[in-house]
């Protein structure tokens, strides 16, 4: 049920024309909260070219390990590990070519927080330009008795700026450059974090 709520939240956010935004909202009656982000990028290419590059996740989300754990790349059911030596996995739960890609962040625990989430990527084309809208929403819960240091970190403007820079500037910027300027060299993998 929580995944369905996250999908609805993310789908609604995909309908906006916001260029980049992050927000934190609390769940009533507890220490659970949502961290949501929305980014938009326009790519000077037809949607079919964008789709072909988009489903090659490791090519543009290059700071993640992106190891294939099961399933076929770019297809529903595909499971990928995002971080080396961490149990943080995403699963492709919906893939409509040239239109929509939806991932579930499978349940994970990191630094005492439990999390689940959803990422929705929608594509639309007008006059040969494709608009890519990426919306992520993760639900975090904290069982500790002391204040949650991870939430405090996520609420900081510095963290939100790093998150925006990673997704908007580096990842979506990389997706655009791979399509619009395919001769650029491949970037080396690094270490991203949520």
MARBA-3410 file (N, C-alpha, C, O; in Angstrom, 1 decimal):
194
0.8,-1.2,0.0,0.0,0.0,0.0,0.9,1.3,0.0,0.6,2.2,-0.7 ~ 2.0,1.3,0.8,2.8,2.4,0.8,3.4,2.7,-0.6,3.6,3.8,-1.0 ~ 3.8,1.6,-1.3,4.4,1.8,-2.6,3.3,2.4,-3.5,3.7,3.3,-4.3 ~ 2.1,2.0,-3.4,1.0,2.6,-4.3,0.9,4.1,-3.9,0.7,4.9,-4.9 ~ 0.9,4.5,-2.7,0.8,5.9,-2.3,2.0,6.6,-2.9,1.8,7.8,-3.4
3.2,6.1,-2.8,4.4,6.7,-3.3,4.3,6.9,-4.9,4.6,7.9,-5.4 ~ 3.7,5.9,-5.5,3.5,5.9,-7.0,2.6,7.1,-7.3,2.8,7.8,-8.3 ~ 1.5,7.2,-6.6,0.5,8.3,-6.8,1.2,9.6,-6.6,1.0,10.5,-7.5 ~ 1.9,9.8,-5.6,2.6,11.0,-5.3,3.6,11.4,-6.4,3.6,12.5,-6.9 ~ 4.3,10.4,-6.9,5.3,10.6,-7.9,4.6,10.9,-9.2,5.1,11.8,-10.0
3.6,10.2,-9.6,2.9,10.5,-10.8,2.3,11.9,-10.8,2.3,12.5,-11.9 ~ 1.7,12.4,-9.7,1.2,13.7,-9.7,2.3,14.7,-9.9,2.1,15.7,-10.6 ~ 3.5,14.5,-9.3,4.6,15.4,-9.5,5.1,15.5,-10.9,5.6,16.5,-11.3 ~ 4.9,14.4,-11.6,5.4,14.3,-13.0,4.6,15.3,-13.9,5.0,15.6,-15.0 ~ 3.4,15.7,-13.5,2.5,16.5,-14.3,2.9,18.0,-14.2,2.3,18.8,-14.9
3.8,18.3,-13.3,4.2,19.8,-13.2,5.3,20.1,-14.2,6.0,19.2,-14.7 ~ 5.5,21.4,-14.3,6.6,21.9,-15.2,7.8,22.4,-14.4,8.6,23.2,-14.9 ~ 7.9,22.0,-13.1,9.0,22.5,-12.3,10.3,22.0,-12.8,10.4,20.8,-13.2 ~ 11.3,22.9,-12.8,12.6,22.5,-13.4,13.4,21.6,-12.4,13.9,20.5,-12.7 ~ 13.4,22.0,-11.1,14.1,21.2,-10.1,13.5,21.6,-8.7,13.3,22.8,-8.4
13.2,20.6,-7.9,12.7,20.9,-6.6,12.9,19.7,-5.7,12.9,18.5,-6.1 ~ 13.1,20.0,-4.4,13.2,18.9,-3.4,12.3,19.4,-2.2,12.1,20.5,-2.0 ~ 11.7,18.4,-1.5,10.9,18.7,-0.4,11.0,17.5,0.6,11.2,16.4,0.2 ~ 10.7,17.9,1.9,10.6,16.9,2.9,9.2,17.1,3.6,8.9,18.2,3.9 ~ 8.5,16.0,3.8,7.2,16.1,4.5,7.1,15.0,5.4,7.5,13.8,5.2
6.5,15.3,6.6,6.3,14.3,7.6,5.1,13.5,7.5,4.1,14.0,7.0 ~ 5.1,12.2,7.9,4.0,11.4,8.0,3.3,11.6,9.3,4.0,11.6,10.3 ~ 2.0,11.7,9.4,1.4,12.0,10.7,1.6,10.9,11.7,1.6,9.7,11.4 ~ 1.9,11.3,12.9,2.0,10.4,14.1,3.2,9.6,14.2,3.2,8.5,14.8 ~ 4.3,10.0,13.7,5.5,9.2,13.8,6.8,9.9,13.3,6.8,11.1,13.0
7.8,9.1,13.3,9.1,9.7,12.8,9.3,9.4,11.3,10.4,9.6,10.8 ~ 8.3,8.9,10.6,8.5,8.6,9.2,8.3,9.9,8.4,7.6,10.8,8.8 ~ 9.1,10.0,7.3,9.0,11.2,6.5,9.3,10.8,5.0,9.9,9.8,4.7 ~ 8.9,11.7,4.1,9.2,11.5,2.7,10.2,12.6,2.2,10.1,13.7,2.6 ~ 11.2,12.1,1.4,12.0,13.0,0.7,11.7,12.9,-0.8,11.9,11.8,-1.4
11.2,14.0,-1.4,10.8,13.9,-2.8,11.6,14.9,-3.6,11.9,16.0,-3.1 ~ 11.9,14.5,-4.8,12.6,15.4,-5.7,12.0,15.3,-7.1,11.5,14.3,-7.5 ~ 12.1,16.4,-7.8,11.5,16.4,-9.2,12.5,17.3,-10.1,12.9,18.4,-9.7 ~ 12.8,16.7,-11.2,13.7,17.3,-12.2,13.2,17.2,-13.6,12.5,16.2,-13.9 ~ 13.5,18.2,-14.4,13.0,18.2,-15.8,14.2,18.6,-16.7,15.0,19.6,-16.3
14.4,17.9,-17.8,15.4,18.3,-18.7,14.8,18.2,-20.1,14.1,17.2,-20.4 ~ 15.2,19.1,-21.0,14.8,19.0,-22.4,16.0,18.5,-23.2,17.1,19.0,-23.0 ~ 15.7,17.6,-24.1,16.8,17.0,-25.0,16.4,17.2,-26.4,15.3,16.8,-26.8 ~ 17.3,17.7,-27.2,17.1,18.0,-28.6,17.3,16.7,-29.4,18.3,16.5,-30.1 ~ 16.3,15.8,-29.3,16.3,14.5,-30.0,14.9,13.9,-29.9,14.1,14.3,-29.0
14.6,13.0,-30.8,13.3,12.4,-30.7,13.2,11.4,-29.5,14.2,11.0,-29.0 ~ 12.0,11.2,-29.1,11.8,10.4,-27.9,12.4,9.0,-28.0,12.9,8.4,-27.0 ~ 12.4,8.4,-29.2,13.0,7.1,-29.4,14.5,7.0,-29.1,14.9,6.1,-28.5 ~ 15.2,8.1,-29.5,16.6,8.1,-29.2,16.9,8.3,-27.7,17.8,7.7,-27.1 ~ 16.0,9.1,-27.0,16.1,9.3,-25.6,15.9,8.0,-24.9,16.6,7.6,-23.9
14.8,7.3,-25.3,14.5,6.1,-24.6,15.6,5.0,-24.7,15.9,4.4,-23.7 ~ 16.2,4.9,-25.9,17.3,3.9,-26.0,18.4,4.2,-25.1,19.0,3.2,-24.5 ~ 18.7,5.5,-24.8,19.8,5.8,-23.9,19.3,5.7,-22.5,20.1,5.3,-21.6 ~ 18.1,6.1,-22.2,17.5,6.1,-20.8,17.6,4.8,-20.2,18.0,4.6,-19.0 ~ 17.2,3.7,-20.9,17.2,2.4,-20.3,18.6,1.8,-20.1,18.7,0.8,-19.4
19.6,2.4,-20.6,21.0,2.0,-20.3,21.4,2.8,-19.1,22.2,3.8,-19.1 ~ 20.8,2.5,-17.9,20.9,3.3,-16.7,22.3,3.6,-16.3,22.6,4.8,-15.9 ~ 23.2,2.7,-16.4,24.6,2.9,-15.9,25.3,4.0,-16.8,26.3,4.5,-16.3 ~ 24.9,4.2,-18.0,25.5,5.2,-18.9,25.3,6.6,-18.4,26.2,7.4,-18.6 ~ 24.2,6.9,-17.8,24.0,8.3,-17.4,23.9,8.4,-15.8,24.2,9.5,-15.3
23.6,7.4,-15.1,23.6,7.4,-13.6,25.0,6.8,-13.3,25.0,5.8,-12.5 ~ 26.0,7.4,-13.8,27.4,6.8,-13.8,28.0,6.8,-12.4,29.1,6.1,-12.2 ~ 27.5,7.5,-11.4,28.1,7.5,-10.1,27.6,6.3,-9.2,28.2,6.1,-8.1 ~ 26.7,5.5,-9.7,26.2,4.3,-9.0,26.9,3.1,-9.6,27.3,3.1,-10.7 ~ 27.0,2.1,-8.7,27.6,0.8,-9.2,26.7,0.2,-10.3,27.3,-0.2,-11.3
25.4,0.2,-10.2,24.5,-0.3,-11.2,24.8,-1.8,-11.6,24.7,-2.0,-12.8 ~ 25.0,-2.6,-10.7,25.2,-4.0,-11.1,23.9,-4.7,-11.3,23.0,-4.6,-10.4 ~ 23.8,-5.5,-12.3,22.5,-6.2,-12.6,22.5,-7.4,-11.7,23.4,-8.3,-11.7 ~ 21.4,-7.5,-11.0,21.2,-8.7,-10.0,20.3,-9.7,-10.6,20.6,-10.9,-10.4 ~ 19.3,-9.3,-11.4,18.4,-10.3,-12.0,17.6,-9.6,-13.1,17.5,-8.4,-13.1
17.0,-10.4,-13.9,16.1,-9.8,-15.0,16.9,-9.4,-16.2,18.2,-9.5,-16.2 ~ 16.2,-8.9,-17.2,16.9,-8.4,-18.4,16.9,-6.9,-18.4,16.0,-6.2,-18.0 ~ 18.1,-6.3,-18.8,18.3,-4.8,-18.7,17.2,-4.1,-19.5,16.8,-4.5,-20.6 ~ 16.6,-3.1,-18.9,15.6,-2.3,-19.5,14.2,-2.8,-19.5,13.3,-2.3,-20.1 ~ 14.0,-4.0,-18.9,12.7,-4.6,-18.9,12.1,-4.7,-17.5,12.8,-4.7,-16.5
10.8,-4.8,-17.5,10.1,-5.0,-16.2,10.6,-6.2,-15.5,10.8,-7.2,-16.1 ~ 10.8,-6.0,-14.2,11.4,-7.1,-13.4,12.9,-7.0,-13.1,13.4,-7.7,-12.2 ~ 13.6,-6.2,-13.9,15.0,-6.0,-13.8,15.3,-5.5,-12.4,14.6,-4.6,-11.9 ~ 16.3,-6.1,-11.7,16.7,-5.6,-10.4,18.2,-5.3,-10.4,19.0,-6.0,-10.9 ~ 18.5,-4.0,-10.0,19.9,-3.6,-9.9,20.3,-3.1,-8.5,19.5,-2.6,-7.8
21.6,-3.4,-8.2,22.2,-2.9,-6.9,22.8,-1.5,-7.3,23.5,-1.4,-8.3 ~ 22.4,-0.5,-6.5,23.0,0.8,-6.7,24.3,1.1,-6.1,25.2,1.7,-6.8 ~ 24.5,0.6,-4.9,25.8,0.9,-4.2,26.6,-0.3,-3.9,26.0,-1.3,-3.5 ~ 27.9,-0.3,-4.2,28.7,-1.4,-3.9,28.7,-1.7,-2.4,28.7,-0.9,-1.5 ~ 28.6,-3.0,-2.1,28.6,-3.5,-0.7,27.5,-3.0,0.2,27.6,-3.0,1.4
26.3,-2.6,-0.4,25.2,-2.2,0.3,24.0,-2.9,-0.3,23.9,-3.1,-1.5 ~ 23.0,-3.2,0.6,21.8,-3.9,0.1,20.8,-2.8,-0.3,19.8,-2.6,0.4 ~ 21.1,-2.1,-1.3,20.2,-1.0,-1.8,19.9,-1.4,-3.3,20.8,-1.3,-4.2 ~ 18.7,-1.8,-3.6,18.3,-2.3,-4.9,17.1,-1.5,-5.4,16.3,-1.0,-4.7 ~ 17.1,-1.4,-6.8,15.9,-0.8,-7.5,15.4,-1.9,-8.4,16.2,-2.7,-8.9
14.1,-1.9,-8.6,13.5,-2.9,-9.5,12.6,-2.1,-10.5,11.8,-1.2,-10.1 ~ 12.8,-2.4,-11.8,11.9,-1.8,-12.8,10.6,-2.5,-12.7,10.4,-3.7,-12.9 ~ 9.5,-1.6,-12.4,8.2,-2.2,-12.2,7.3,-1.8,-13.3,6.2,-2.4,-13.5 ~ 7.7,-0.8,-14.1,6.9,-0.5,-15.3,7.8,0.1,-16.4,8.6,1.0,-16.1 ~ 7.7,-0.4,-17.6,8.5,0.1,-18.7,7.6,0.2,-19.9,7.2,-0.8,-20.5
7.2,1.4,-20.3,6.4,1.6,-21.5,7.3,2.4,-22.4,7.5,3.6,-22.3 ~ 7.8,1.7,-23.5,8.8,2.3,-24.4,8.4,3.7,-24.9,7.2,3.9,-25.3 ~ 9.3,4.6,-24.8,9.1,6.0,-25.3,8.2,6.8,-24.5,7.8,7.9,-24.8 ~ 7.7,6.3,-23.3,6.7,7.0,-22.5,7.1,7.1,-21.0,7.1,8.1,-20.4 ~ 7.3,5.9,-20.4,7.4,5.8,-18.9,8.3,4.7,-18.4,8.3,3.6,-19.0
9.0,5.1,-17.4,9.9,4.1,-16.7,9.7,4.3,-15.2,9.8,5.4,-14.7 ~ 9.3,3.2,-14.5,9.0,3.3,-13.1,9.9,2.3,-12.3,9.9,1.1,-12.7 ~ 10.6,2.8,-11.3,11.4,1.9,-10.4,10.9,1.9,-9.0,10.3,3.0,-8.5 ~ 11.0,0.8,-8.3,10.7,0.7,-6.9,12.1,0.7,-6.2,12.9,-0.1,-6.6 ~ 12.3,1.5,-5.2,13.4,1.3,-4.3,13.0,0.3,-3.3,12.1,0.5,-2.5
13.6,-0.9,-3.4,13.2,-2.0,-2.6,13.6,-1.7,-1.1,14.5,-0.9,-0.9 ~ 12.9,-2.3,-0.2,13.1,-2.0,1.2,14.6,-2.1,1.6,15.3,-3.1,1.2 ~ 15.2,-1.1,2.3,16.6,-1.1,2.6,16.7,-0.4,4.0,15.8,0.3,4.4 ~ 17.8,-0.7,4.7,18.2,-0.1,5.9,19.6,0.5,5.8,20.5,-0.2,5.4 ~ 19.7,1.8,6.2,21.0,2.4,6.1,21.1,3.4,7.3,20.3,4.2,7.4
22.2,3.3,8.1,22.4,4.1,9.2,21.2,4.2,10.1,20.9,5.3,10.7 ~ 20.5,3.1,10.3,19.4,3.0,11.3,18.1,3.4,10.7,17.1,3.3,11.4 ~ 18.0,3.9,9.4,16.8,4.3,8.8,16.3,3.2,7.8,17.1,2.6,7.1 ~ 15.0,2.9,7.9,14.4,2.0,6.9,13.9,2.9,5.8,13.3,3.9,6.1 ~ 13.9,2.4,4.5,13.4,3.2,3.4,12.8,2.3,2.4,13.2,1.2,2.2
11.9,2.9,1.7,11.3,2.4,0.4,11.1,3.6,-0.5,11.1,4.7,0.0 ~ 10.8,3.4,-1.7,10.5,4.5,-2.6,10.1,4.2,-4.0,10.0,3.0,-4.3 ~ 9.9,5.2,-4.7,9.6,5.0,-6.1,10.2,6.1,-6.9,10.4,7.3,-6.5 ~ 10.6,5.8,-8.2,11.1,6.8,-9.1,10.3,6.7,-10.4,10.1,5.6,-10.9 ~ 9.8,7.8,-10.9,9.0,7.8,-12.1,9.7,8.7,-13.1,10.0,9.9,-12.8
10.0,8.2,-14.3,10.6,9.0,-15.4,9.6,8.9,-16.6,9.3,7.9,-17.1 ~ 9.1,10.1,-16.9,8.2,10.2,-18.1,8.8,11.0,-19.2,9.7,11.8,-18.9 ~ 8.4,10.7,-20.4,9.0,11.3,-21.6,7.8,11.8,-22.5,6.8,11.2,-22.6 ~ 8.0,13.0,-23.0,7.1,13.5,-24.0,7.9,14.3,-25.1,8.9,14.9,-24.8 ~ 7.4,14.2,-26.3,8.1,14.9,-27.4,7.2,15.9,-28.1,6.0,15.7,-28.3
7.8,17.1,-28.4,7.1,18.1,-29.2,8.2,18.8,-30.1,9.2,19.2,-29.6 ~ 7.9,18.8,-31.3,8.8,19.4,-32.3,10.2,18.9,-32.3,11.1,19.7,-32.4 ~ 10.3,17.6,-32.1,11.7,17.0,-32.1,12.5,17.1,-30.8,13.6,16.7,-30.8 ~ 11.9,17.8,-29.8,12.5,17.9,-28.5,11.8,17.1,-27.5,10.6,17.1,-27.4 ~ 12.6,16.3,-26.7,12.0,15.4,-25.7,12.1,16.0,-24.4,13.3,16.4,-24.0
11.1,16.1,-23.6,11.1,16.5,-22.2,11.1,15.3,-21.3,10.3,14.4,-21.4 ~ 12.1,15.2,-20.5,12.3,14.1,-19.5,11.9,14.6,-18.1,12.6,15.6,-17.7 ~ 11.0,14.0,-17.5,10.6,14.4,-16.1,10.9,13.3,-15.2,10.4,12.1,-15.4 ~ 11.7,13.5,-14.2,12.1,12.5,-13.2,11.6,12.9,-11.9,12.0,14.0,-11.4 ~ 10.8,12.1,-11.2,10.3,12.3,-9.9,10.7,11.1,-9.0,10.4,10.0,-9.3
11.3,11.4,-7.9,11.6,10.4,-6.9,11.0,10.7,-5.6,10.9,11.9,-5.2 ~ 10.5,9.7,-4.9,10.0,9.9,-3.5,10.3,8.7,-2.7,10.0,7.6,-3.1 ~ 11.0,9.0,-1.6,11.4,7.9,-0.7,10.8,8.1,0.7,10.8,9.2,1.2 ~ 10.4,7.1,1.3,9.8,7.1,2.6,10.9,6.5,3.5,11.4,5.4,3.4 ~ 11.2,7.3,4.6,12.2,6.9,5.6,11.5,6.8,6.9,10.7,7.6,7.3
11.9,5.8,7.7,11.4,5.6,9.0,12.5,5.4,10.0,13.5,4.7,9.6 ~ 12.4,5.9,11.2,13.4,5.9,12.2,12.8,5.3,13.5,11.8,5.8,14.0 ~ 13.5,4.3,14.0,13.0,3.7,15.2,13.8,4.1,16.5,13.4,3.7,17.6 ~ 14.8,4.9,16.3,15.6,5.3,17.4,14.9,6.3,18.4,13.9,6.9,18.0 ~ 15.4,6.4,19.6,14.8,7.3,20.6,15.4,8.7,20.5,14.7,9.7,20.9
16.6,8.8,20.0,17.2,10.1,19.9,16.8,10.7,18.5,16.3,10.0,17.6 ~ 17.0,12.0,18.3,16.7,12.7,17.0,17.4,12.0,15.9,18.5,11.5,16.0 ~ 16.8,11.9,14.8,17.3,11.2,13.6,18.3,12.1,12.9,18.0,13.1,12.3 ~ 19.6,11.7,12.9,20.6,12.5,12.3,20.5,12.4,10.7,20.9,13.4,10.1 ~ 20.0,11.4,10.2,19.8,11.3,8.7,18.8,12.3,8.2,19.0,12.9,7.2
17.7,12.4,9.0,16.7,13.4,8.6,17.3,14.8,8.6,17.1,15.6,7.7 ~ 18.0,15.1,9.7,18.6,16.4,9.8,19.5,16.7,8.7,19.6,17.8,8.2 ~ 20.3,15.7,8.2,21.2,15.9,7.1,20.4,16.2,5.8,20.7,17.1,5.1 ~ 19.3,15.4,5.6,18.5,15.6,4.4,17.8,17.0,4.4,17.5,17.5,3.3 ~ 17.5,17.5,5.6,16.8,18.8,5.6,17.8,20.0,5.4,17.3,21.1,5.2
19.1,19.7,5.4,20.0,20.8,5.2,20.0,21.3,3.8,19.9,20.5,2.8 ~ 20.2,22.6,3.6,20.3,23.1,2.2,21.5,22.6,1.5,21.4,22.4,0.2 ~ 22.6,22.2,2.2,23.8,21.7,1.5,23.4,20.3,0.9,23.8,20.0,-0.2 ~ 22.7,19.5,1.7,22.4,18.1,1.1,21.5,18.3,-0.1,21.6,17.6,-1.1 ~ 20.5,19.1,0.1,19.5,19.3,-1.0,20.2,19.8,-2.3,19.9,19.5,-3.4
21.2,20.7,-2.1,21.9,21.2,-3.3,22.8,20.1,-3.9,22.9,20.0,-5.1 ~ 23.4,19.3,-3.1,24.2,18.2,-3.6,23.3,17.2,-4.4,23.7,16.7,-5.4 ~ 22.1,16.9,-3.8,21.2,16.0,-4.5,20.7,16.6,-5.8,20.7,15.9,-6.8 ~ 20.4,17.9,-5.8,20.0,18.6,-7.1,21.1,18.5,-8.1,20.9,18.2,-9.3 ~ 22.3,18.8,-7.7,23.5,18.8,-8.6,23.7,17.4,-9.2,24.0,17.3,-10.3
23.6,16.4,-8.3,23.8,15.0,-8.8,22.8,14.7,-9.9,23.2,14.2,-10.9 ~ 21.5,14.9,-9.6,20.5,14.4,-10.5,20.3,15.4,-11.7,20.3,14.9,-12.8 ~ 20.2,16.7,-11.4,20.0,17.6,-12.5,21.2,17.9,-13.4,21.2,17.7,-14.6 ~ 22.3,18.3,-12.7,23.5,18.7,-13.5,24.2,17.5,-14.0,24.6,17.4,-15.2 ~ 24.5,16.5,-13.1,25.4,15.4,-13.6,24.6,14.3,-14.3,24.9,13.9,-15.4
23.6,13.7,-13.7,22.9,12.6,-14.3,22.1,13.0,-15.5,22.3,12.4,-16.6 ~ 21.1,13.9,-15.3,20.3,14.3,-16.5,21.1,15.1,-17.5,20.9,15.0,-18.7 ~ 22.1,15.8,-17.0,23.0,16.5,-17.9,23.8,15.5,-18.7,24.0,15.7,-19.9 ~ 24.2,14.4,-18.1,25.0,13.4,-18.8,24.1,12.7,-19.8,24.5,12.4,-21.0 ~ 22.8,12.4,-19.5,21.8,11.8,-20.4,21.7,12.7,-21.6,21.8,12.2,-22.8
21.5,14.0,-21.4,21.4,14.9,-22.6,22.7,14.9,-23.4,22.6,14.8,-24.6 ~ 23.9,15.0,-22.8,25.1,15.0,-23.6,25.3,13.7,-24.3,25.9,13.8,-25.4 ~ 25.0,12.6,-23.8,25.2,11.3,-24.5,24.3,11.3,-25.8,24.7,10.7,-26.8 ~ 23.2,11.9,-25.7,22.3,11.9,-26.9,22.6,13.0,-27.9,22.7,12.8,-29.1 ~ 22.8,14.2,-27.3,23.1,15.4,-28.2,24.5,15.4,-28.7,24.8,16.0,-29.8
25.5,14.9,-28.0,26.9,14.9,-28.4,27.5,13.5,-28.1,28.3,13.4,-27.2 ~ 27.1,12.5,-28.8,27.5,11.1,-28.5,29.0,10.9,-28.6,29.5,9.8,-28.1 ~ 29.8,11.8,-29.1,31.3,11.5,-29.2,32.0,11.8,-27.9,33.2,11.5,-27.8 ~ 31.3,12.4,-26.9,32.0,12.7,-25.6,32.5,11.4,-24.9,31.8,10.4,-25.0 ~ 33.6,11.5,-24.2,34.1,10.3,-23.6,33.2,9.9,-22.4,32.5,10.7,-21.8
33.3,8.6,-22.1,32.6,8.1,-20.9,33.2,8.5,-19.6,34.4,8.5,-19.5 ~ 32.4,8.9,-18.7,32.9,9.3,-17.3,33.1,8.1,-16.5,32.5,7.0,-16.7 ~ 34.1,8.2,-15.6,34.4,7.0,-14.8,33.4,6.9,-13.6,32.8,7.9,-13.2 ~ 33.1,5.7,-13.2,32.2,5.5,-12.1,32.8,6.1,-10.8,34.0,6.0,-10.6 ~ 31.9,6.6,-10.0,32.3,7.2,-8.7,31.5,6.6,-7.6,31.0,5.4,-7.7
31.2,7.3,-6.5,30.4,6.8,-5.5,29.3,7.8,-5.1,29.7,8.9,-4.6 ~ 28.1,7.5,-5.4,27.0,8.4,-5.1,26.4,8.0,-3.8,26.7,6.9,-3.3 ~ 25.6,8.8,-3.2,24.9,8.4,-1.9,23.6,9.1,-1.8,23.4,10.2,-2.4 ~ 22.7,8.5,-1.1,21.4,9.1,-0.8,21.4,9.5,0.6,20.4,10.0,1.1
END
